[in-house]
Amino acid sequence: MTFDGKGEFICPMRLLAISDLHLSKLVSLDVINEINSHQDDWLILAGDIAENIEFFEASLEMLASKFAKLIWVPGNHELWTEPGHSEKPLRGLKKYEVLVDIAKKHGVVTPEDSYLEWPRAQSKDDHCNYIIVPLFLLYDYSLRPEYVSRQSLRNWVREIHAECTDELRLHYEPFDSREEWCWSRCAEAEKRLESVPPNYKTILINHWPLRSDLIYLPRLPRFTPWCGTRLTHNWHKRYNAAVVVSGHLHTRRTDFIDGCRFEEVSLGYKKQWDLEKGIEFYFREIMAN
């Protein structure tokens, strides 16, 4: 909050972030209704907002009325094809394209849109220019241990705990595999990121973490193959990132590596946060003017 010199305080415009709301019948849309109006703020939704299309669209519509701008990237749950809901269920790329269309319908910025420049206040002491980069990169199983082959991965995971439900519900048509889809997304993102002017710092947003050393899952130690790709390990340096925003892990934390701030902004499943505090309590501030 700043003082305008005329006896009034001015609230700064903020870039906030959250992910993994997992809105469903277990976590109703009432929690979205309870969020206060943030007409001067932008909100990053870093994936896994809702378990099905109906909740996804309803949540975006409600949040769009409360924030100046929404920025969304998909998580794995949003890409799931739920069984038994349609004779021709949406799968793979088609499901993603439908989600993008819904987001655009409500004015939400997606990984398919132009990157956004953060409107830095003229009086700000920080003279950097920032550009917001929503990404959709998926994973390619490369975060598994070197001694575990791709063919034996599922058996290796089952020795300790259940495998990721993605293996049953996250389809990849028209690609030959989830790896192929991931590599295609990474290659496309690299081309676009190379066009960012060198005088800009980036704010990279992806549902899956960009680095394996930020993954700490003591209850699911063999879940890492579904947590990203080694291809992005140095993207924070390669693309001049000031902040990297991710979710997926349900382990809210802040880390600093090579002068870059990494924010894991997950809310999590119903038992992983305090409903009495409300979702707003868990918003993470990424930038402010």
Solvent accessible surface area in square Angstrom, and as a share of the most:
residue,aa,sasa,rsa
1,M,145,0.65
2,T,78,0.45
3,F,121,0.50
4,D,52,0.27
5,G,59,0.57
6,K,174,0.74
7,G,58,0.56
8,E,113,0.50
9,F,139,0.58
10,I,88,0.45
11,C,84,0.50
12,P,33,0.21
13,M,44,0.20
14,R,71,0.26
15,L,0,0.00
16,L,5,0.03
17,A,0,0.00
18,I,1,0.00
19,S,0,0.00
20,D,0,0.00
21,L,2,0.01
22,H,7,0.03
23,L,0,0.00
24,S,21,0.13
25,K,187,0.79
26,L,139,0.69
27,V,7,0.04
28,S,49,0.31
29,L,39,0.19
30,D,88,0.46
31,V,16,0.09
32,I,0,0.00
33,N,96,0.49
34,E,119,0.53
35,I,7,0.03
36,N,98,0.50
37,S,77,0.49
38,H,21,0.09
39,Q,105,0.46
40,D,93,0.48
41,D,7,0.04
42,W,23,0.08
43,L,1,0.00
44,I,0,0.00
45,L,0,0.00
46,A,0,0.00
47,G,0,0.00
48,D,3,0.01
49,I,0,0.00
50,A,1,0.01
51,E,36,0.16
52,N,39,0.20
53,I,41,0.21
54,E,126,0.57
55,F,41,0.17
56,F,1,0.00
57,E,43,0.19
58,A,29,0.23
59,S,0,0.00
60,L,0,0.00
61,E,99,0.44
62,M,38,0.17
63,L,1,0.01
64,A,36,0.28
65,S,75,0.49
66,K,30,0.13
67,F,6,0.02
68,A,54,0.42
69,K,60,0.25
70,L,4,0.02
71,I,0,0.00
72,W,0,0.00
73,V,0,0.00
74,P,0,0.00
75,G,0,0.00
76,N,5,0.02
77,H,18,0.08
78,E,5,0.02
79,L,2,0.01
80,W,24,0.09
81,T,14,0.08
82,E,45,0.20
83,P,90,0.57
84,G,86,0.83
85,H,138,0.62
86,S,62,0.40
87,E,178,0.80
88,K,181,0.77
89,P,50,0.31
90,L,56,0.28
91,R,92,0.34
92,G,2,0.01
93,L,47,0.23
94,K,115,0.49
95,K,16,0.07
96,Y,4,0.02
97,E,77,0.34
98,V,35,0.20
99,L,2,0.01
100,V,9,0.05
101,D,89,0.46
102,I,18,0.09
103,A,0,0.00
104,K,94,0.40
105,K,145,0.62
106,H,39,0.17
107,G,57,0.55
108,V,3,0.02
109,V,16,0.09
110,T,0,0.00
111,P,3,0.02
112,E,66,0.30
113,D,38,0.20
114,S,88,0.57
115,Y,34,0.13
116,L,36,0.18
117,E,90,0.40
118,W,4,0.01
119,P,59,0.37
120,R,78,0.28
121,A,32,0.25
122,Q,186,0.83
123,S,103,0.67
124,K,70,0.30
125,D,128,0.66
126,D,48,0.25
127,H,148,0.66
128,C,43,0.26
129,N,37,0.19
130,Y,18,0.07
131,I,22,0.11
132,I,0,0.00
133,V,0,0.00
134,P,3,0.02
135,L,4,0.02
136,F,1,0.01
137,L,2,0.01
138,L,1,0.00
139,Y,0,0.00
140,D,11,0.06
141,Y,0,0.00
142,S,29,0.19
143,L,17,0.08
144,R,53,0.19
145,P,40,0.25
146,E,174,0.78
147,Y,170,0.65
148,V,6,0.04
149,S,52,0.33
150,R,70,0.25
151,Q,161,0.71
152,S,45,0.29
153,L,0,0.00
154,R,84,0.31
155,N,95,0.49
156,W,26,0.09
157,V,0,0.00
158,R,132,0.48
159,E,125,0.56
160,I,97,0.49
161,H,30,0.13
162,A,83,0.64
163,E,34,0.15
164,C,9,0.05
165,T,53,0.31
166,D,0,0.00
167,E,23,0.10
168,L,127,0.63
169,R,76,0.28
170,L,0,0.00
171,H,36,0.16
172,Y,68,0.26
173,E,70,0.31
174,P,102,0.64
175,F,54,0.23
176,D,124,0.64
177,S,28,0.18
178,R,20,0.07
179,E,21,0.09
180,E,74,0.33
181,W,0,0.00
182,C,0,0.00
183,W,114,0.40
184,S,47,0.30
185,R,26,0.09
186,C,3,0.02
187,A,47,0.36
188,E,76,0.34
189,A,9,0.07
190,E,47,0.21
191,K,158,0.67
192,R,69,0.25
193,L,5,0.02
194,E,111,0.50
195,S,89,0.57
196,V,23,0.13
197,P,58,0.36
198,P,131,0.83
199,N,96,0.49
200,Y,37,0.14
201,K,67,0.28
202,T,1,0.00
203,I,0,0.00
204,L,0,0.00
205,I,0,0.00
206,N,2,0.01
207,H,0,0.00
208,W,0,0.00
209,P,4,0.03
210,L,5,0.02
211,R,23,0.09
212,S,44,0.29
213,D,83,0.43
214,L,19,0.09
215,I,25,0.13
216,Y,136,0.52
217,L,25,0.12
218,P,85,0.53
219,R,224,0.82
220,L,77,0.39
221,P,70,0.44
222,R,47,0.17
223,F,32,0.13
224,T,30,0.18
225,P,0,0.00
226,W,0,0.00
227,C,0,0.00
228,G,1,0.01
229,T,5,0.03
230,R,124,0.45
231,L,92,0.46
232,T,2,0.01
233,H,64,0.29
234,N,77,0.40
235,W,2,0.01
236,H,6,0.03
237,K,121,0.51
238,R,130,0.47
239,Y,15,0.06
240,N,62,0.32
241,A,10,0.08
242,A,19,0.15
243,V,3,0.02
244,V,2,0.01
245,V,0,0.00
246,S,9,0.06
247,G,0,0.00
248,H,14,0.06
249,L,8,0.04
250,H,36,0.16
251,T,41,0.24
252,R,92,0.33
253,R,80,0.29
254,T,62,0.36
255,D,29,0.15
256,F,143,0.59
257,I,37,0.19
258,D,92,0.48
259,G,78,0.75
260,C,2,0.01
261,R,53,0.19
262,F,8,0.03
263,E,8,0.03
264,E,9,0.04
265,V,2,0.01
266,S,0,0.00
267,L,1,0.00
268,G,0,0.00
269,Y,103,0.39
270,K,92,0.39
271,K,199,0.84
272,Q,79,0.35
273,W,17,0.06
274,D,56,0.29
275,L,72,0.36
276,E,170,0.76
277,K,109,0.46
278,G,13,0.12
279,I,3,0.02
280,E,49,0.22
281,F,125,0.52
282,Y,28,0.11
283,F,28,0.12
284,R,51,0.19
285,E,86,0.38
286,I,2,0.01
287,M,27,0.12
288,A,24,0.18
289,N,33,0.17
